[in-house]
Amino acid sequence: MKFSYEDIKTNTILESKSFEPCFICGENTKWIDYCSEQRICSSECMKELDRRVMEHECD
């Protein structure tokens, strides 16, 4: 599900003034995950980012 302003309350995202490609799917987005400093457009992409981070930390 694509992020909206309501998601700021429950996710680690900030709104940017510019649109850039999502780190996971490549779709243009204005949302930035402030923990990883990556562009993230949806909850599905956030879950995939979390999975990749956990995988990397366990290696």
Secondary structure as a PSIPRED ss2 file (coil, helix, strand):
# PSIPRED VFORMAT (PSIPRED V4.0)

   1 M C   1.000  0.000  0.000
   2 K E   0.000  0.000  1.000
   3 F C   1.000  0.000  0.000
   4 S C   1.000  0.000  0.000
   5 Y H   0.000  1.000  0.000
   6 E H   0.000  1.000  0.000
   7 D H   0.000  1.000  0.000
   8 I H   0.000  1.000  0.000
   9 K H   0.000  1.000  0.000
  10 T C   1.000  0.000  0.000
  11 N C   1.000  0.000  0.000
  12 T C   1.000  0.000  0.000
  13 I E   0.000  0.000  1.000
  14 L E   0.000  0.000  1.000
  15 E E   0.000  0.000  1.000
  16 S E   0.000  0.000  1.000
  17 K E   0.000  0.000  1.000
  18 S E   0.000  0.000  1.000
  19 F E   0.000  0.000  1.000
  20 E E   0.000  0.000  1.000
  21 P E   0.000  0.000  1.000
  22 C C   1.000  0.000  0.000
  23 F C   1.000  0.000  0.000
  24 I C   1.000  0.000  0.000
  25 C C   1.000  0.000  0.000
  26 G C   1.000  0.000  0.000
  27 E C   1.000  0.000  0.000
  28 N E   0.000  0.000  1.000
  29 T E   0.000  0.000  1.000
  30 K E   0.000  0.000  1.000
  31 W E   0.000  0.000  1.000
  32 I E   0.000  0.000  1.000
  33 D E   0.000  0.000  1.000
  34 Y C   1.000  0.000  0.000
  35 C C   1.000  0.000  0.000
  36 S C   1.000  0.000  0.000
  37 E C   1.000  0.000  0.000
  38 Q E   0.000  0.000  1.000
  39 R E   0.000  0.000  1.000
  40 I C   1.000  0.000  0.000
  41 C C   1.000  0.000  0.000
  42 S E   0.000  0.000  1.000
  43 S H   0.000  1.000  0.000
  44 E H   0.000  1.000  0.000
  45 C H   0.000  1.000  0.000
  46 M H   0.000  1.000  0.000
  47 K H   0.000  1.000  0.000
  48 E H   0.000  1.000  0.000
  49 L H   0.000  1.000  0.000
  50 D H   0.000  1.000  0.000
  51 R H   0.000  1.000  0.000
  52 R H   0.000  1.000  0.000
  53 V H   0.000  1.000  0.000
  54 M H   0.000  1.000  0.000
  55 E H   0.000  1.000  0.000
  56 H H   0.000  1.000  0.000
  57 E H   0.000  1.000  0.000
  58 C H   0.000  1.000  0.000
  59 D C   1.000  0.000  0.000
